[in-house]
Amino acid sequence: MSYASTALSKATTLLTLKKMKENKQKFVTVALYDAPMAAMAEQSGVEVILVGDSLGMTVLGFDSTVPVTMEHMIYHVEAVSRGTNKCLIMGDMPFMSYATIDQAMRNAARLMQAGAHLVKLEGGEWAADTVKQLSDRGIPVCAHIGLTPQSVNKFGGFRVQGRDKDSAQQLIKDAQVLEAAGADILLLECVPDELACEISAQMRIPTIGIGAGRDCDAQVLVINDILGLTAQPPKFSKNFLLESKDIPDAMANYVQDVKNGAFPADEHIFK
Ligand code: KIV
């Protein structure tokens, strides 16, 4: 796999993603944190870069995303935005940076001014008003539901969500309410594949899955997992470097496998 065949030819926008969903074309997201990796993602045909608060664990050495601050996020969004002008950049709102509408407005504006094209925040129905207020003021939002790692202390660990009927119904409702509030993308983390499939089919907005089966409109993986840098990789991830000749090849193979439906395979899916 070489860059030339996969490089993005034009800038990705929310409209691009919407059209891809309509045309049943999968798009690809990578969570990464610096300029050289962003440039490589663009060359490999990755449409969306998530500057995730996972950087707390993958880069900064914390044991959860809870200690991540706005300053950490801004520093890495700025770095990523210097590496690409064709990938859509999604900046994660860190823990407690959107606890009130006022904080959400101020902090989302800071991420957009640092180079993000949209923000991502974790939360279900309760976050709908925040999504609406941001959206009404021109800030696109990706709403992240299912396993929301900022709530790890509430969940009591990193666990698959929506396994029983009530919690599955709640996730369906969360998705509907967030879309109605103006969310532009829905990210589903660690939910059973059938539930993710049902939610994706109902949504007009694109869905991005991680540990959410193969029926979402896109997949996201963390760059450290793609490159085999994680000591105990999650079940839903895959080390693409193992069967690639170098790092650019690993990223290009990830892109290709998502687009042709080879990733995720059965062993990466929660039933
Ligand atoms: O922070 C992050 O990288 C994320 C992904 C794991 C979805 O939220």
py3Dmol code that shows the C-alpha trace and the ligand (Angstrom):
import py3Dmol

protein = """\
ATOM      1  CA  MET A   1       0.000   0.000   0.000  1.00  0.00           C
ATOM      2  CA  SER A   2       1.524   3.336  -1.000  1.00  0.00           C
ATOM      3  CA  TYR A   3       0.452   6.852  -0.165  1.00  0.00           C
ATOM      4  CA  ALA A   4      -0.192   7.930  -3.725  1.00  0.00           C
ATOM      5  CA  SER A   5      -3.316   5.824  -4.154  1.00  0.00           C
ATOM      6  CA  THR A   6      -4.957   6.841  -0.887  1.00  0.00           C
ATOM      7  CA  ALA A   7      -4.010  10.495  -0.144  1.00  0.00           C
ATOM      8  CA  LEU A   8      -6.928  12.877   0.397  1.00  0.00           C
ATOM      9  CA  SER A   9      -7.385  15.021  -2.703  1.00  0.00           C
ATOM     10  CA  LYS A  10      -9.500  17.720  -1.070  1.00  0.00           C
ATOM     11  CA  ALA A  11     -10.433  18.982   2.367  1.00  0.00           C
ATOM     12  CA  THR A  12     -12.973  16.910   4.291  1.00  0.00           C
ATOM     13  CA  THR A  13     -16.011  18.782   5.610  1.00  0.00           C
ATOM     14  CA  LEU A  14     -19.122  17.723   7.490  1.00  0.00           C
ATOM     15  CA  LEU A  15     -20.918  17.764   4.147  1.00  0.00           C
ATOM     16  CA  THR A  16     -18.381  15.268   2.763  1.00  0.00           C
ATOM     17  CA  LEU A  17     -19.164  12.911   5.648  1.00  0.00           C
ATOM     18  CA  LYS A  18     -22.916  13.320   5.262  1.00  0.00           C
ATOM     19  CA  LYS A  19     -22.670  12.479   1.561  1.00  0.00           C
ATOM     20  CA  MET A  20     -20.470   9.473   2.326  1.00  0.00           C
ATOM     21  CA  LYS A  21     -23.140   8.185   4.725  1.00  0.00           C
ATOM     22  CA  GLU A  22     -25.822   8.671   2.063  1.00  0.00           C
ATOM     23  CA  ASN A  23     -23.674   6.801  -0.461  1.00  0.00           C
ATOM     24  CA  LYS A  24     -22.865   4.059   2.055  1.00  0.00           C
ATOM     25  CA  GLN A  25     -19.135   4.801   1.806  1.00  0.00           C
ATOM     26  CA  LYS A  26     -17.215   4.258   5.041  1.00  0.00           C
ATOM     27  CA  PHE A  27     -14.955   7.037   6.297  1.00  0.00           C
ATOM     28  CA  VAL A  28     -11.957   6.679   8.561  1.00  0.00           C
ATOM     29  CA  THR A  29     -11.001   8.400  11.791  1.00  0.00           C
ATOM     30  CA  VAL A  30      -7.775   8.159  13.783  1.00  0.00           C
ATOM     31  CA  ALA A  31      -7.188   9.566  17.253  1.00  0.00           C
ATOM     32  CA  LEU A  32      -3.720  11.142  17.112  1.00  0.00           C
ATOM     33  CA  TYR A  33      -1.941  14.036  18.685  1.00  0.00           C
ATOM     34  CA  ASP A  34       0.889  15.594  16.660  1.00  0.00           C
ATOM     35  CA  ALA A  35       1.800  17.210  13.340  1.00  0.00           C
ATOM     36  CA  PRO A  36       3.825  14.419  11.664  1.00  0.00           C
ATOM     37  CA  MET A  37       1.142  11.817  12.370  1.00  0.00           C
ATOM     38  CA  ALA A  38      -1.519  14.241  11.096  1.00  0.00           C
ATOM     39  CA  ALA A  39       0.412  14.680   7.851  1.00  0.00           C
ATOM     40  CA  MET A  40       0.722  10.916   7.528  1.00  0.00           C
ATOM     41  CA  ALA A  41      -3.019  10.495   8.152  1.00  0.00           C
ATOM     42  CA  GLU A  42      -3.809  12.958   5.372  1.00  0.00           C
ATOM     43  CA  GLN A  43      -1.465  11.111   3.015  1.00  0.00           C
ATOM     44  CA  SER A  44      -3.120   7.800   3.937  1.00  0.00           C
ATOM     45  CA  GLY A  45      -6.654   9.028   3.221  1.00  0.00           C
ATOM     46  CA  VAL A  46      -7.893   9.413   6.816  1.00  0.00           C
ATOM     47  CA  GLU A  47     -10.855  11.778   6.570  1.00  0.00           C
ATOM     48  CA  VAL A  48     -11.192  12.732  10.258  1.00  0.00           C
ATOM     49  CA  ILE A  49      -8.564  13.218  12.956  1.00  0.00           C
ATOM     50  CA  LEU A  50      -9.727  13.101  16.537  1.00  0.00           C
ATOM     51  CA  VAL A  51      -7.429  14.925  18.916  1.00  0.00           C
ATOM     52  CA  GLY A  52      -8.767  12.801  21.739  1.00  0.00           C
ATOM     53  CA  ASP A  53      -8.402  13.293  25.445  1.00  0.00           C
ATOM     54  CA  SER A  54      -7.050   9.728  25.295  1.00  0.00           C
ATOM     55  CA  LEU A  55      -3.785  11.670  25.015  1.00  0.00           C
ATOM     56  CA  GLY A  56      -3.877  11.718  28.805  1.00  0.00           C
ATOM     57  CA  MET A  57      -3.044   8.015  28.714  1.00  0.00           C
ATOM     58  CA  THR A  58      -1.319   7.568  25.354  1.00  0.00           C
ATOM     59  CA  VAL A  59       1.023  10.547  25.559  1.00  0.00           C
ATOM     60  CA  LEU A  60       1.023  12.048  29.053  1.00  0.00           C
ATOM     61  CA  GLY A  61       1.166   8.916  31.220  1.00  0.00           C
ATOM     62  CA  PHE A  62      -2.017   9.412  33.252  1.00  0.00           C
ATOM     63  CA  ASP A  63      -4.151   6.360  34.066  1.00  0.00           C
ATOM     64  CA  SER A  64      -7.400   7.922  32.816  1.00  0.00           C
ATOM     65  CA  THR A  65      -8.613  10.932  30.836  1.00  0.00           C
ATOM     66  CA  VAL A  66      -9.806  12.714  33.972  1.00  0.00           C
ATOM     67  CA  PRO A  67      -6.601  14.768  34.568  1.00  0.00           C
ATOM     68  CA  VAL A  68      -6.548  16.164  30.996  1.00  0.00           C
ATOM     69  CA  THR A  69      -6.931  19.955  30.829  1.00  0.00           C
ATOM     70  CA  MET A  70      -7.950  22.499  28.198  1.00  0.00           C
ATOM     71  CA  GLU A  71      -4.300  23.549  27.946  1.00  0.00           C
ATOM     72  CA  HIS A  72      -3.261  19.982  27.036  1.00  0.00           C
ATOM     73  CA  MET A  73      -5.997  19.805  24.407  1.00  0.00           C
ATOM     74  CA  ILE A  74      -5.221  23.194  22.864  1.00  0.00           C
ATOM     75  CA  TYR A  75      -1.505  22.390  22.619  1.00  0.00           C
ATOM     76  CA  HIS A  76      -2.213  19.159  20.712  1.00  0.00           C
ATOM     77  CA  VAL A  77      -5.014  20.564  18.507  1.00  0.00           C
ATOM     78  CA  GLU A  78      -2.604  23.315  17.435  1.00  0.00           C
ATOM     79  CA  ALA A  79       0.098  20.745  16.672  1.00  0.00           C
ATOM     80  CA  VAL A  80      -2.264  18.554  14.630  1.00  0.00           C
ATOM     81  CA  SER A  81      -3.636  21.519  12.699  1.00  0.00           C
ATOM     82  CA  ARG A  82      -0.090  22.387  11.595  1.00  0.00           C
ATOM     83  CA  GLY A  83       0.243  18.907  10.055  1.00  0.00           C
ATOM     84  CA  THR A  84      -2.838  18.794   7.828  1.00  0.00           C
ATOM     85  CA  ASN A  85      -5.114  21.038   5.853  1.00  0.00           C
ATOM     86  CA  LYS A  86      -7.301  18.305   4.381  1.00  0.00           C
ATOM     87  CA  CYS A  87      -8.367  16.181   7.369  1.00  0.00           C
ATOM     88  CA  LEU A  88     -11.347  17.332   9.424  1.00  0.00           C
ATOM     89  CA  ILE A  89     -10.050  17.967  12.948  1.00  0.00           C
ATOM     90  CA  MET A  90     -12.235  17.039  15.899  1.00  0.00           C
ATOM     91  CA  GLY A  91     -11.097  18.431  19.261  1.00  0.00           C
ATOM     92  CA  ASP A  92     -12.128  16.637  22.450  1.00  0.00           C
ATOM     93  CA  MET A  93     -13.639  18.679  25.284  1.00  0.00           C
ATOM     94  CA  PRO A  94     -11.825  17.409  28.395  1.00  0.00           C
ATOM     95  CA  PHE A  95     -13.315  16.420  31.757  1.00  0.00           C
ATOM     96  CA  MET A  96     -15.487  19.172  33.310  1.00  0.00           C
ATOM     97  CA  SER A  97     -14.752  21.663  30.516  1.00  0.00           C
ATOM     98  CA  TYR A  98     -18.467  21.634  29.574  1.00  0.00           C
ATOM     99  CA  ALA A  99     -20.052  21.219  33.008  1.00  0.00           C
ATOM    100  CA  THR A 100     -22.072  24.396  32.434  1.00  0.00           C
ATOM    101  CA  ILE A 101     -23.266  25.975  29.183  1.00  0.00           C
ATOM    102  CA  ASP A 102     -21.045  28.961  29.833  1.00  0.00           C
ATOM    103  CA  GLN A 103     -17.939  26.766  30.243  1.00  0.00           C
ATOM    104  CA  ALA A 104     -18.892  24.776  27.149  1.00  0.00           C
ATOM    105  CA  MET A 105     -19.177  27.942  25.032  1.00  0.00           C
ATOM    106  CA  ARG A 106     -15.885  29.375  26.219  1.00  0.00           C
ATOM    107  CA  ASN A 107     -13.901  26.154  25.982  1.00  0.00           C
ATOM    108  CA  ALA A 108     -15.365  25.017  22.649  1.00  0.00           C
ATOM    109  CA  ALA A 109     -14.451  28.438  21.214  1.00  0.00           C
ATOM    110  CA  ARG A 110     -10.864  27.954  22.441  1.00  0.00           C
ATOM    111  CA  LEU A 111     -10.603  24.564  20.693  1.00  0.00           C
ATOM    112  CA  MET A 112     -12.037  25.976  17.458  1.00  0.00           C
ATOM    113  CA  GLN A 113      -9.600  28.892  17.585  1.00  0.00           C
ATOM    114  CA  ALA A 114      -6.756  26.405  18.118  1.00  0.00           C
ATOM    115  CA  GLY A 115      -7.655  24.712  14.817  1.00  0.00           C
ATOM    116  CA  ALA A 116     -10.492  22.249  15.475  1.00  0.00           C
ATOM    117  CA  HIS A 117     -13.342  22.105  12.947  1.00  0.00           C
ATOM    118  CA  LEU A 118     -15.713  20.559  15.450  1.00  0.00           C
ATOM    119  CA  VAL A 119     -15.705  19.550  19.100  1.00  0.00           C
ATOM    120  CA  LYS A 120     -16.527  16.238  20.710  1.00  0.00           C
ATOM    121  CA  LEU A 121     -18.133  15.879  24.105  1.00  0.00           C
ATOM    122  CA  GLU A 122     -19.178  12.871  26.139  1.00  0.00           C
ATOM    123  CA  GLY A 123     -22.779  12.656  27.262  1.00  0.00           C
ATOM    124  CA  GLY A 124     -26.276  11.404  26.525  1.00  0.00           C
ATOM    125  CA  GLU A 125     -29.663  13.061  26.841  1.00  0.00           C
ATOM    126  CA  TRP A 126     -28.410  15.304  29.643  1.00  0.00           C
ATOM    127  CA  ALA A 127     -25.947  16.978  27.260  1.00  0.00           C
ATOM    128  CA  ALA A 128     -28.602  17.868  24.658  1.00  0.00           C
ATOM    129  CA  ASP A 129     -28.979  21.467  25.770  1.00  0.00           C
ATOM    130  CA  THR A 130     -25.213  22.008  25.587  1.00  0.00           C
ATOM    131  CA  VAL A 131     -25.151  20.479  22.100  1.00  0.00           C
ATOM    132  CA  LYS A 132     -28.018  22.736  21.029  1.00  0.00           C
ATOM    133  CA  GLN A 133     -26.418  25.905  22.362  1.00  0.00           C
ATOM    134  CA  LEU A 134     -23.073  25.141  20.694  1.00  0.00           C
ATOM    135  CA  SER A 135     -24.722  24.124  17.444  1.00  0.00           C
ATOM    136  CA  ASP A 136     -26.952  27.217  17.348  1.00  0.00           C
ATOM    137  CA  ARG A 137     -23.820  29.351  17.611  1.00  0.00           C
ATOM    138  CA  GLY A 138     -22.027  27.649  14.735  1.00  0.00           C
ATOM    139  CA  ILE A 139     -19.902  25.117  16.592  1.00  0.00           C
ATOM    140  CA  PRO A 140     -20.400  21.624  15.169  1.00  0.00           C
ATOM    141  CA  VAL A 141     -20.538  18.856  17.753  1.00  0.00           C
ATOM    142  CA  CYS A 142     -19.800  15.143  17.841  1.00  0.00           C
ATOM    143  CA  ALA A 143     -21.723  13.561  20.723  1.00  0.00           C
ATOM    144  CA  HIS A 144     -19.947  10.565  22.285  1.00  0.00           C
ATOM    145  CA  ILE A 145     -22.150   7.926  23.933  1.00  0.00           C
ATOM    146  CA  GLY A 146     -21.802   4.336  25.183  1.00  0.00           C
ATOM    147  CA  LEU A 147     -18.587   3.939  27.138  1.00  0.00           C
ATOM    148  CA  THR A 148     -17.660   7.519  27.982  1.00  0.00           C
ATOM    149  CA  PRO A 149     -14.196   7.266  29.571  1.00  0.00           C
ATOM    150  CA  GLN A 150     -14.484  10.538  31.520  1.00  0.00           C
ATOM    151  CA  SER A 151     -17.127   8.739  33.612  1.00  0.00           C
ATOM    152  CA  VAL A 152     -14.878   5.751  34.340  1.00  0.00           C
ATOM    153  CA  ASN A 153     -15.178   6.360  38.090  1.00  0.00           C
ATOM    154  CA  LYS A 154     -18.967   6.294  37.849  1.00  0.00           C
ATOM    155  CA  PHE A 155     -18.968   3.140  35.662  1.00  0.00           C
ATOM    156  CA  GLY A 156     -16.456   1.412  37.955  1.00  0.00           C
ATOM    157  CA  GLY A 157     -14.167   0.514  35.041  1.00  0.00           C
ATOM    158  CA  PHE A 158     -13.997   0.449  31.255  1.00  0.00           C
ATOM    159  CA  ARG A 159     -17.006  -1.752  30.408  1.00  0.00           C
ATOM    160  CA  VAL A 160     -19.192  -2.459  27.396  1.00  0.00           C
ATOM    161  CA  GLN A 161     -22.417  -0.412  27.664  1.00  0.00           C
ATOM    162  CA  GLY A 162     -25.979  -1.129  26.513  1.00  0.00           C
ATOM    163  CA  ARG A 163     -25.909  -4.863  27.153  1.00  0.00           C
ATOM    164  CA  ASP A 164     -29.291  -4.996  28.944  1.00  0.00           C
ATOM    165  CA  LYS A 165     -32.646  -3.867  27.591  1.00  0.00           C
ATOM    166  CA  ASP A 166     -32.991  -0.713  29.709  1.00  0.00           C
ATOM    167  CA  SER A 167     -29.519   0.622  29.029  1.00  0.00           C
ATOM    168  CA  ALA A 168     -29.862  -0.211  25.325  1.00  0.00           C
ATOM    169  CA  GLN A 169     -33.161   1.722  25.206  1.00  0.00           C
ATOM    170  CA  GLN A 170     -31.502   4.640  26.976  1.00  0.00           C
ATOM    171  CA  LEU A 171     -28.675   4.713  24.402  1.00  0.00           C
ATOM    172  CA  ILE A 172     -31.208   4.725  21.560  1.00  0.00           C
ATOM    173  CA  LYS A 173     -33.003   7.612  23.220  1.00  0.00           C
ATOM    174  CA  ASP A 174     -29.716   9.463  23.851  1.00  0.00           C
ATOM    175  CA  ALA A 175     -28.859   9.171  20.155  1.00  0.00           C
ATOM    176  CA  GLN A 176     -32.256  10.463  19.041  1.00  0.00           C
ATOM    177  CA  VAL A 177     -32.273  13.384  21.457  1.00  0.00           C
ATOM    178  CA  LEU A 178     -28.702  14.403  20.589  1.00  0.00           C
ATOM    179  CA  GLU A 179     -29.416  14.311  16.861  1.00  0.00           C
ATOM    180  CA  ALA A 180     -32.535  16.417  17.408  1.00  0.00           C
ATOM    181  CA  ALA A 181     -30.477  18.882  19.476  1.00  0.00           C
ATOM    182  CA  GLY A 182     -28.178  19.470  16.501  1.00  0.00           C
ATOM    183  CA  ALA A 183     -25.289  17.011  16.912  1.00  0.00           C
ATOM    184  CA  ASP A 184     -23.469  16.565  13.592  1.00  0.00           C
ATOM    185  CA  ILE A 185     -21.798  13.226  14.361  1.00  0.00           C
ATOM    186  CA  LEU A 186     -22.505  10.499  16.899  1.00  0.00           C
ATOM    187  CA  LEU A 187     -19.614   8.468  18.294  1.00  0.00           C
ATOM    188  CA  LEU A 188     -20.481   5.074  19.794  1.00  0.00           C
ATOM    189  CA  GLU A 189     -17.886   3.449  22.041  1.00  0.00           C
ATOM    190  CA  CYS A 190     -18.026  -0.144  23.286  1.00  0.00           C
ATOM    191  CA  VAL A 191     -21.601  -1.133  22.582  1.00  0.00           C
ATOM    192  CA  PRO A 192     -22.870  -4.446  21.199  1.00  0.00           C
ATOM    193  CA  ASP A 193     -22.829  -4.574  17.397  1.00  0.00           C
ATOM    194  CA  GLU A 194     -26.594  -5.077  16.989  1.00  0.00           C
ATOM    195  CA  LEU A 195     -27.377  -2.009  19.068  1.00  0.00           C
ATOM    196  CA  ALA A 196     -24.834   0.112  17.168  1.00  0.00           C
ATOM    197  CA  CYS A 197     -26.314  -1.147  13.909  1.00  0.00           C
ATOM    198  CA  GLU A 198     -29.827  -0.176  14.999  1.00  0.00           C
ATOM    199  CA  ILE A 199     -28.731   3.293  16.121  1.00  0.00           C
ATOM    200  CA  SER A 200     -26.698   3.916  12.954  1.00  0.00           C
ATOM    201  CA  ALA A 201     -29.609   2.922  10.750  1.00  0.00           C
ATOM    202  CA  GLN A 202     -31.927   5.374  12.549  1.00  0.00           C
ATOM    203  CA  MET A 203     -29.565   8.364  12.371  1.00  0.00           C
ATOM    204  CA  ARG A 204     -29.408  10.854   9.518  1.00  0.00           C
ATOM    205  CA  ILE A 205     -26.071  12.055  10.917  1.00  0.00           C
ATOM    206  CA  PRO A 206     -22.971   9.858  10.482  1.00  0.00           C
ATOM    207  CA  THR A 207     -21.931   7.498  13.265  1.00  0.00           C
ATOM    208  CA  ILE A 208     -18.348   6.643  14.188  1.00  0.00           C
ATOM    209  CA  GLY A 209     -17.767   3.406  16.057  1.00  0.00           C
ATOM    210  CA  ILE A 210     -15.020   2.102  18.304  1.00  0.00           C
ATOM    211  CA  GLY A 211     -15.790  -1.340  19.663  1.00  0.00           C
ATOM    212  CA  ALA A 212     -19.259  -0.863  18.150  1.00  0.00           C
ATOM    213  CA  GLY A 213     -19.325  -3.432  15.389  1.00  0.00           C
ATOM    214  CA  ARG A 214     -18.961  -2.973  11.658  1.00  0.00           C
ATOM    215  CA  ASP A 215     -22.213  -1.184  10.830  1.00  0.00           C
ATOM    216  CA  CYS A 216     -21.303   2.343  11.913  1.00  0.00           C
ATOM    217  CA  ASP A 217     -20.614   4.795   9.090  1.00  0.00           C
ATOM    218  CA  ALA A 218     -16.988   5.111  10.195  1.00  0.00           C
ATOM    219  CA  GLN A 219     -14.448   3.556  12.528  1.00  0.00           C
ATOM    220  CA  VAL A 220     -11.994   5.233  14.874  1.00  0.00           C
ATOM    221  CA  LEU A 221      -8.872   3.727  16.418  1.00  0.00           C
ATOM    222  CA  VAL A 222      -6.196   5.299  18.585  1.00  0.00           C
ATOM    223  CA  ILE A 223      -2.843   5.624  16.786  1.00  0.00           C
ATOM    224  CA  ASN A 224      -1.019   3.866  19.637  1.00  0.00           C
ATOM    225  CA  ASP A 225      -3.233   0.799  19.123  1.00  0.00           C
ATOM    226  CA  ILE A 226      -2.754   0.843  15.322  1.00  0.00           C
ATOM    227  CA  LEU A 227       1.003   0.876  15.866  1.00  0.00           C
ATOM    228  CA  GLY A 228       1.121  -1.710  18.647  1.00  0.00           C
ATOM    229  CA  LEU A 229       2.273   0.737  21.333  1.00  0.00           C
ATOM    230  CA  THR A 230      -0.344  -0.266  23.907  1.00  0.00           C
ATOM    231  CA  ALA A 231       0.723  -2.736  26.594  1.00  0.00           C
ATOM    232  CA  GLN A 232      -2.742  -4.271  26.991  1.00  0.00           C
ATOM    233  CA  PRO A 233      -4.619  -3.424  23.819  1.00  0.00           C
ATOM    234  CA  PRO A 234      -8.425  -3.434  23.971  1.00  0.00           C
ATOM    235  CA  LYS A 235     -10.305  -6.284  22.249  1.00  0.00           C
ATOM    236  CA  PHE A 236     -11.699  -3.916  19.604  1.00  0.00           C
ATOM    237  CA  SER A 237      -8.294  -2.668  18.435  1.00  0.00           C
ATOM    238  CA  LYS A 238      -5.809  -4.094  15.950  1.00  0.00           C
ATOM    239  CA  ASN A 239      -2.045  -3.712  15.595  1.00  0.00           C
ATOM    240  CA  PHE A 240      -1.774  -2.961  11.867  1.00  0.00           C
ATOM    241  CA  LEU A 241       2.014  -2.585  12.034  1.00  0.00           C
ATOM    242  CA  LEU A 242       2.392  -6.344  12.466  1.00  0.00           C
ATOM    243  CA  GLU A 243       1.380  -7.009   8.875  1.00  0.00           C
ATOM    244  CA  SER A 244       2.737  -3.797   7.330  1.00  0.00           C
ATOM    245  CA  LYS A 245       6.191  -2.809   6.164  1.00  0.00           C
ATOM    246  CA  ASP A 246       6.360   0.518   8.030  1.00  0.00           C
ATOM    247  CA  ILE A 247       4.236   3.089   9.891  1.00  0.00           C
ATOM    248  CA  PRO A 248       2.760   4.812   6.791  1.00  0.00           C
ATOM    249  CA  ASP A 249       1.890   1.395   5.415  1.00  0.00           C
ATOM    250  CA  ALA A 250       0.156   0.453   8.690  1.00  0.00           C
ATOM    251  CA  MET A 251      -1.988   3.578   8.538  1.00  0.00           C
ATOM    252  CA  ALA A 252      -2.817   2.998   4.878  1.00  0.00           C
ATOM    253  CA  ASN A 253      -3.750  -0.618   5.620  1.00  0.00           C
ATOM    254  CA  TYR A 254      -6.063   0.495   8.422  1.00  0.00           C
ATOM    255  CA  VAL A 255      -7.752   2.928   6.008  1.00  0.00           C
ATOM    256  CA  GLN A 256      -8.118   0.255   3.351  1.00  0.00           C
ATOM    257  CA  ASP A 257      -9.484  -2.350   5.800  1.00  0.00           C
ATOM    258  CA  VAL A 258     -12.132   0.033   7.141  1.00  0.00           C
ATOM    259  CA  LYS A 259     -13.181   1.085   3.672  1.00  0.00           C
ATOM    260  CA  ASN A 260     -13.504  -2.454   2.341  1.00  0.00           C
ATOM    261  CA  GLY A 261     -15.162  -3.793   5.510  1.00  0.00           C
ATOM    262  CA  ALA A 262     -12.296  -6.087   6.588  1.00  0.00           C
ATOM    263  CA  PHE A 263     -11.940  -4.156   9.879  1.00  0.00           C
ATOM    264  CA  PRO A 264     -13.423  -4.679  12.383  1.00  0.00           C
ATOM    265  CA  ALA A 265     -13.397  -8.475  12.091  1.00  0.00           C
ATOM    266  CA  ASP A 266     -15.434 -10.813  14.317  1.00  0.00           C
ATOM    267  CA  GLU A 267     -12.759 -10.911  17.009  1.00  0.00           C
ATOM    268  CA  HIS A 268     -12.954  -7.104  17.469  1.00  0.00           C
ATOM    269  CA  ILE A 269     -16.729  -7.010  17.974  1.00  0.00           C
ATOM    270  CA  PHE A 270     -18.899  -7.177  21.113  1.00  0.00           C
ATOM    271  CA  LYS A 271     -21.910  -9.372  20.462  1.00  0.00           C
TER     272      LYS A 271
END
"""
ligand_1 = """\
8
KIV
O -10.177 10.310 23.347
C -10.276 9.497 22.420
O -9.318 9.160 21.719
C -11.598 8.966 22.154
C -11.683 7.768 21.264
C -11.192 6.563 21.950
C -13.031 7.600 20.715
O -12.563 9.449 22.666
"""
view = py3Dmol.view(width=600, height=400)
view.addModel(protein, "pdb")
view.setStyle({"model": 0}, {"cartoon": {"style": "trace"}})
view.addModel(ligand_1, "xyz")
view.setStyle({"model": 1}, {"stick": {}})
view.zoomTo()
view.show()
